[in-house]
Amino acid sequence: MGSRQKFTSPQGTAIYPHLNKPDTQFNPDGIYKVDLSMEDAESLETLCQNAAISEFGNKAKFRMPFRQDEESGQTIMKVKSKYAPKIYDSTGQLMLGDQIPQLWGGSTLKVGGYITTYSVSGSKGVSLQLTKVQVINPVSGNSDDGFDSVDGGYVAEEITEEAFEDEEQVEVQKADRF
């Protein structure tokens, strides 16, 4: 077990990121992790495959930290660590504390760390250990842009002050009953 090679991913879209705080659902100590959906991960996949072949040999079966999304054709890469990653902005400047935005699914990121091999109870594979994240375009929970207009659809009545006054009168009438 053992070679550690550095890697940096291409830009991708974050899926279920736990980068601001660790995911403690299945591990009480917490795991920092993100799945990254990318168009071109071929060079990174080759690096991982070469690491596995040099560790386990040509004929060994091993697990890889990638899967294909059949719907989109994107490669989805899984990276994780028990340690908090360093987080950088798009210019490469390290961010600390309140400078770090909340990172939600849909954020555009690059990730980096180490390619490591493992062999546990007969299961062999490659994992990607997360050490750093570069935030290209953050998506946070309050970034709802609504929808574009659709012609010919339902249009709600405009809310006026009278509507609120009517509601208040109904509430007063209900309160008077009791």
C-alpha positions as a Markdown table, in Angstrom:
| # | Residue | x | y | z |
|---|---|---|---|---|
| 1 | Met | 0.0 | 0.0 | 0.0 |
| 2 | Gly | 1.3 | 3.2 | -0.6 |
| 3 | Ser | 2.2 | 5.5 | -3.4 |
| 4 | Arg | 0.8 | 9.0 | -3.0 |
| 5 | Gln | 0.7 | 11.1 | -6.1 |
| 6 | Lys | -0.7 | 14.7 | -6.2 |
| 7 | Phe | -3.7 | 15.5 | -8.4 |
| 8 | Thr | -5.8 | 18.5 | -9.3 |
| 9 | Ser | -9.1 | 18.0 | -11.0 |
| 10 | Pro | -10.5 | 19.9 | -14.0 |
| 11 | Gln | -13.5 | 22.2 | -13.2 |
| 12 | Gly | -16.6 | 20.4 | -12.2 |
| 13 | Thr | -20.0 | 20.8 | -10.6 |
| 14 | Ala | -20.3 | 19.9 | -7.0 |
| 15 | Ile | -22.9 | 17.3 | -6.0 |
| 16 | Tyr | -23.8 | 17.0 | -2.3 |
| 17 | Pro | -20.7 | 18.9 | -1.0 |
| 18 | His | -19.7 | 18.7 | 2.6 |
| 19 | Leu | -16.8 | 21.2 | 2.5 |
| 20 | Asn | -17.8 | 23.9 | 5.0 |
| 21 | Lys | -18.5 | 21.4 | 7.7 |
| 22 | Pro | -18.1 | 17.6 | 7.8 |
| 23 | Asp | -20.8 | 15.1 | 7.1 |
| 24 | Thr | -21.4 | 13.2 | 10.4 |
| 25 | Gln | -24.4 | 11.0 | 9.2 |
| 26 | Phe | -22.4 | 7.8 | 9.1 |
| 27 | Asn | -19.2 | 8.8 | 10.9 |
| 28 | Pro | -19.4 | 10.7 | 14.2 |
| 29 | Asp | -16.0 | 12.2 | 13.6 |
| 30 | Gly | -17.2 | 13.6 | 10.3 |
| 31 | Ile | -16.0 | 13.4 | 6.7 |
| 32 | Tyr | -15.3 | 16.4 | 4.3 |
| 33 | Lys | -16.4 | 15.2 | 0.9 |
| 34 | Val | -17.8 | 16.1 | -2.5 |
| 35 | Asp | -18.7 | 14.3 | -5.7 |
| 36 | Leu | -17.6 | 16.4 | -8.7 |
| 37 | Ser | -19.3 | 16.0 | -12.1 |
| 38 | Met | -16.9 | 16.7 | -15.0 |
| 39 | Glu | -16.9 | 16.5 | -18.7 |
| 40 | Asp | -13.2 | 15.6 | -19.1 |
| 41 | Ala | -11.7 | 13.5 | -16.4 |
| 42 | Glu | -9.7 | 11.1 | -18.7 |
| 43 | Ser | -6.2 | 12.3 | -17.7 |
| 44 | Leu | -7.1 | 11.9 | -14.0 |
| 45 | Glu | -8.7 | 8.5 | -14.5 |
| 46 | Thr | -5.5 | 7.4 | -16.3 |
| 47 | Leu | -3.4 | 8.6 | -13.3 |
| 48 | Cys | -5.5 | 6.6 | -10.9 |
| 49 | Gln | -5.4 | 3.5 | -13.1 |
| 50 | Asn | -1.6 | 3.7 | -13.4 |
| 51 | Ala | -1.3 | 4.0 | -9.6 |
| 52 | Ala | -3.5 | 0.9 | -9.2 |
| 53 | Ile | -1.6 | -1.1 | -11.8 |
| 54 | Ser | 1.8 | -0.2 | -10.3 |
| 55 | Glu | 0.5 | -1.2 | -6.8 |
| 56 | Phe | -1.6 | -4.3 | -7.6 |
| 57 | Gly | -0.4 | -5.5 | -11.0 |
| 58 | Asn | -1.9 | -5.7 | -14.4 |
| 59 | Lys | -4.4 | -8.4 | -13.7 |
| 60 | Ala | -5.8 | -7.3 | -10.4 |
| 61 | Lys | -9.4 | -6.1 | -10.0 |
| 62 | Phe | -9.7 | -2.8 | -8.2 |
| 63 | Arg | -12.2 | -0.1 | -7.4 |
| 64 | Met | -11.9 | 3.4 | -8.8 |
| 65 | Pro | -13.3 | 6.7 | -7.4 |
| 66 | Phe | -15.2 | 7.4 | -10.7 |
| 67 | Arg | -18.5 | 6.6 | -12.2 |
| 68 | Gln | -20.3 | 7.6 | -15.4 |
| 69 | Asp | -23.6 | 9.4 | -15.3 |
| 70 | Glu | -25.4 | 7.7 | -18.1 |
| 71 | Glu | -27.9 | 10.5 | -18.5 |
| 72 | Ser | -25.5 | 13.3 | -19.0 |
| 73 | Gly | -22.4 | 11.4 | -20.0 |
| 74 | Gln | -20.4 | 13.2 | -17.3 |
| 75 | Thr | -17.8 | 11.5 | -15.1 |
| 76 | Ile | -18.5 | 11.8 | -11.4 |
| 77 | Met | -15.5 | 11.7 | -9.2 |
| 78 | Lys | -15.6 | 11.1 | -5.4 |
| 79 | Val | -13.1 | 12.8 | -3.1 |
| 80 | Lys | -13.1 | 12.9 | 0.7 |
| 81 | Ser | -11.0 | 13.5 | 3.8 |
| 82 | Lys | -11.3 | 13.4 | 7.6 |
| 83 | Tyr | -9.5 | 16.8 | 7.6 |
| 84 | Ala | -10.9 | 20.1 | 6.5 |
| 85 | Pro | -9.6 | 21.1 | 3.1 |
| 86 | Lys | -7.9 | 24.4 | 2.4 |
| 87 | Ile | -10.3 | 26.6 | 0.3 |
| 88 | Tyr | -9.1 | 29.0 | -2.3 |
| 89 | Asp | -10.9 | 31.6 | -4.4 |
| 90 | Ser | -10.8 | 31.6 | -8.2 |
| 91 | Thr | -7.5 | 33.6 | -8.2 |
| 92 | Gly | -5.8 | 31.1 | -6.0 |
| 93 | Gln | -5.9 | 33.1 | -2.8 |
| 94 | Leu | -6.4 | 31.1 | 0.4 |
| 95 | Met | -9.7 | 32.0 | 2.1 |
| 96 | Leu | -10.2 | 31.9 | 5.9 |
| 97 | Gly | -13.1 | 32.0 | 8.3 |
| 98 | Asp | -16.0 | 34.3 | 7.0 |
| 99 | Gln | -14.3 | 34.7 | 3.6 |
| 100 | Ile | -15.4 | 31.1 | 2.8 |
| 101 | Pro | -18.8 | 31.0 | 1.1 |
| 102 | Gln | -21.3 | 28.3 | 1.8 |
| 103 | Leu | -20.8 | 25.7 | -0.9 |
| 104 | Trp | -23.9 | 23.9 | -2.0 |
| 105 | Gly | -24.6 | 21.6 | -4.9 |
| 106 | Gly | -24.2 | 23.2 | -8.2 |
| 107 | Ser | -21.1 | 25.2 | -7.2 |
| 108 | Thr | -18.3 | 25.1 | -9.8 |
| 109 | Leu | -15.1 | 23.9 | -8.2 |
| 110 | Lys | -11.7 | 22.3 | -8.7 |
| 111 | Val | -10.4 | 19.9 | -6.1 |
| 112 | Gly | -6.9 | 18.6 | -5.3 |
| 113 | Gly | -5.2 | 16.2 | -3.1 |
| 114 | Tyr | -3.5 | 12.8 | -3.3 |
| 115 | Ile | -4.2 | 9.6 | -5.2 |
| 116 | Thr | -3.8 | 6.7 | -2.8 |
| 117 | Thr | -4.2 | 3.0 | -3.1 |
| 118 | Tyr | -5.8 | 0.7 | -0.5 |
| 119 | Ser | -6.1 | -3.0 | 0.1 |
| 120 | Val | -8.6 | -3.9 | 2.9 |
| 121 | Ser | -10.1 | -7.3 | 3.5 |
| 122 | Gly | -9.4 | -8.4 | 0.0 |
| 123 | Ser | -10.9 | -5.3 | -1.5 |
| 124 | Lys | -8.4 | -3.2 | -3.5 |
| 125 | Gly | -8.8 | 0.2 | -5.0 |
| 126 | Val | -7.8 | 3.8 | -5.5 |
| 127 | Ser | -9.2 | 6.7 | -3.4 |
| 128 | Leu | -8.8 | 10.4 | -3.8 |
| 129 | Gln | -7.8 | 12.2 | -0.6 |
| 130 | Leu | -9.1 | 15.8 | -0.5 |
| 131 | Thr | -6.7 | 18.5 | 0.6 |
| 132 | Lys | -7.8 | 21.6 | -1.3 |
| 133 | Val | -10.7 | 23.2 | -3.1 |
| 134 | Gln | -10.7 | 26.1 | -5.5 |
| 135 | Val | -14.1 | 27.9 | -5.7 |
| 136 | Ile | -14.8 | 29.1 | -9.2 |
| 137 | Asn | -18.5 | 29.9 | -8.9 |
| 138 | Pro | -20.1 | 29.3 | -5.5 |
| 139 | Val | -23.8 | 28.4 | -5.2 |
| 140 | Ser | -25.4 | 29.1 | -1.8 |
| 141 | Gly | -28.8 | 28.4 | -0.4 |
| 142 | Asn | -30.1 | 32.0 | -0.9 |
| 143 | Ser | -29.3 | 32.2 | -4.6 |
| 144 | Asp | -32.9 | 31.4 | -5.9 |
| 145 | Asp | -33.4 | 33.3 | -9.1 |
| 146 | Gly | -37.0 | 32.2 | -9.5 |
| 147 | Phe | -38.2 | 31.2 | -13.0 |
| 148 | Asp | -38.4 | 32.9 | -16.4 |
| 149 | Ser | -41.8 | 33.9 | -17.6 |
| 150 | Val | -43.9 | 31.4 | -19.6 |
| 151 | Asp | -46.5 | 32.8 | -22.1 |
| 152 | Gly | -50.1 | 31.6 | -21.6 |
| 153 | Gly | -49.7 | 30.2 | -18.1 |
| 154 | Tyr | -51.5 | 31.0 | -14.9 |
| 155 | Val | -50.9 | 34.5 | -13.5 |
| 156 | Ala | -51.5 | 35.1 | -9.8 |
| 157 | Glu | -53.5 | 38.1 | -8.6 |
| 158 | Glu | -51.4 | 41.1 | -7.6 |
| 159 | Ile | -51.0 | 41.3 | -3.8 |
| 160 | Thr | -52.4 | 44.6 | -2.5 |
| 161 | Glu | -52.7 | 46.1 | 1.0 |
| 162 | Glu | -56.4 | 45.4 | 0.8 |
| 163 | Ala | -55.7 | 41.6 | 0.6 |
| 164 | Phe | -53.8 | 41.8 | 3.9 |
| 165 | Glu | -56.5 | 43.9 | 5.5 |
| 166 | Asp | -59.1 | 41.3 | 4.5 |
| 167 | Glu | -57.0 | 38.6 | 6.1 |
| 168 | Glu | -56.7 | 40.6 | 9.3 |
| 169 | Gln | -60.5 | 41.0 | 9.5 |
| 170 | Val | -61.0 | 37.2 | 9.0 |
| 171 | Glu | -58.6 | 36.5 | 11.8 |
| 172 | Val | -60.4 | 39.0 | 14.1 |
| 173 | Gln | -63.7 | 37.3 | 13.3 |
| 174 | Lys | -62.3 | 33.9 | 14.0 |
| 175 | Ala | -60.9 | 35.1 | 17.3 |
| 176 | Asp | -64.3 | 36.6 | 18.3 |
| 177 | Arg | -65.9 | 33.2 | 17.9 |
| 178 | Phe | -63.9 | 31.7 | 20.8 |
